[in-house]
């Protein structure tokens, strides 16, 4: 089955992001296709490489990065949500005159059209949040 | 992307207090460009998103609620409101805005696409949807 995943909550604050990760990983391991993981609302905070959790805790951001590396997974942060919350890549830094970037590798910032497209292209859209 | 899917935007949150309602509306507006079959459903505190006469002037919040009135122009064909959620909050359809819709090709017009539906219809409408965006 072809799946699209939407993550609506930030890491550590809310279980949604853990559930989304485990669901996505399990689906990929079972041989399903994950067309895209789209991060919206505070979910965009899953994509900052500056996250530093305590050493005995899971590293939610790195976990996504490793999954993307292994399965060539498309991880997309919504640009409007990212701009509000200070998630910045090279392009955004240049466009908006910011002095730093913080996006993690394997993530990219793009528009809401990517969510709509994923919903159209996939057999199921699975939303994680409250 | 030739196929057209039944999209349902399920709005469960109050318009202010959290950003969900506003960022949900942003998806609806952007999604209009994809020409899908779009409906919205308002349940729980989400019914407050359609309340008449909102005024945010003293809260330093942008009043995005007039945008809902334009959704007919963005290709939204139905805006359903859960009857039980309305009643639980002492509201009726008279408290809600009206949203007009017109098909510019066929000139078909509907004065108000805001429709109060019962629990059974809510369940059926959600089950019939191919994509449910839940906010």
Interface residues (C-beta under 8 A of the other chain):
Chain A: X6 X8 X40 X41 X80 X81 X111 X112 X113 X115 X116 X117 X119 X120 X121 X125 X127 X129
Chain B: X1 X3 X5 X7 X19 X20 X23 X26 X27 X30 X31 X33 X34 X36 X131 X132 X133 X134 X135
